[in-house]
Amino acid sequence: MKIVLMSHFNLAEGLKSTLAYFNPYAAEQITAISAYVNDCDPKVEFEKVLAEVGEDELLLVFTDIMGGSVNQLTIPYLTRPNFYVFAGMNLGMLLQATCLMGDETPEDIKALANVGKEAVVCMNDYKFEAYDDEDE
């Protein structure tokens, strides 16, 4: 399994670095493409990754903004076997993705989107459970 993080500017590198903090082994399976930084052509970099990953290998691609230029680069490959693209990546879904073993069903993989959605919460409206001394 291979994970690609693609973003405008340095978001992808920052997320990869943070994931490596939580799971040092995760960095080995992650490629970060920080588009338009230091003359980085995201299309060229993405095509390099595609050339290295066989169609029988699971490839998860996470992009920063749905419909953004980086996300649009992935659209022509949606019919590729074992290829999944998620737009609007966040740390929660990426941590979950690094725990995948590679033998998950397509439904298990697509559920990463729900993990990402559930990770976004307005804490002002969050209902904390009430505990008293007897609960401990």
N, C-alpha and C positions, 0 to 999 in steps of 0.2 A: 504494500500500500504506500502511496505517495500523497502528500498534502502540499498544495500550492496556495500561498497567500498572495493576492495581488491587490495593490492599492495605489492611489495617487499619493505621491510623496512618501513619507517614511512609516506609515501606519503598519504595513506588512512586516517590516523589519522589527518594529517595536513589539508587535504581537508575537513574532517568532522568539524574540529575546525573552519576553515574559513567559511564554510557554516552556522555554528551556529552563527557566527558573523553577517552575512547578514540576517539570518532568524532563530532566537532562537528556534522556534518550529520545525525546520528541524531536529535538533539533535535527536528528539524523534523517528523519522522514519528511522534513519540511523544507520547502524552497520558498523564499520570500522574494517577490518581485516588486520593487518600489519604483513605480513608473515615473518617468520624466525626471529622475534624480540622477545626477552625474551622467547625463546623456543616455540613460537607460531607455532603450526602446522596448516596451513591454511585449510587443508582438514577437520580436526576435527572441527575447528571453523565454517567453511561453512556448514557442516552437522548439526551443532547445530541450525544454522539459518533456514535451510530447515525444520528441525523438528518442529520449532516454527511457521512457516508460512504455512497456509493451501493452497492447490492447487487452491482454489477459490479466493485467495488473489493475488494481483498484486505484483510481485517481480522483481525489477530492480537491476541488478548486473553490476557494473562498475569495470573494471580491468585496470591495468596500461599499459601492453604491450600485443599486440596480439601475441599469440603463446607462451607467457612466461609461466612459471610453474604455476603461479596463475591463469592465463586465462584458461589453460588446465584443471584445476580442475572443471570448470563450464560446459565444453563441454558435459559430459554424461547426463546433465539435460536439454539440449536444447529442448527436446520433452515434458517437463513438461508444463502443461497449465499455462498461465499467467506469464510466465518466460521469461525475456529478458536479454541478456548479451551484453554489449558494451565494446569494447577494446579501449584503448587509451583515457581514461577519461581526461576531463579538467573542470575547474571551470565553464565556460560558460554553458556547457551542464548539469552540476550538479545543478546549480542554476535553470535552466529551469525544471529539473526533480523534484525539491522540490516544484514546483508550480503546478504539476499535481494533479488532483483531484481524480484519480483512475477510472474514467469512460471514459477515452479516448479510441479511436479506436486503433487497432494495428498499423495502419499507423501513427497516432499521436505520438505514443510511439517511433516507429522506426525513426521518424523525429528528435529525439534527436541527432542522429549521425550527421545530417546536421548542427544542432546548434553547435556541437563541432567542426566540420570542418570549419564553417564560423567564429568561434572565433579565429582561428589561421591566423594571417595576418603578413606579413613582412612589417613593417611600413615604411621601406625605399622606398617601391614601392607604398605605399598607396597614393591615389589621394585625397587630402583634398579639400573640397569645398571652393571656394573663396568667401569671404564676403566683402562688403564695408559698409560704414557708413549708406547708404540708406536702407540696408537690416534689420537694427535693429529697 
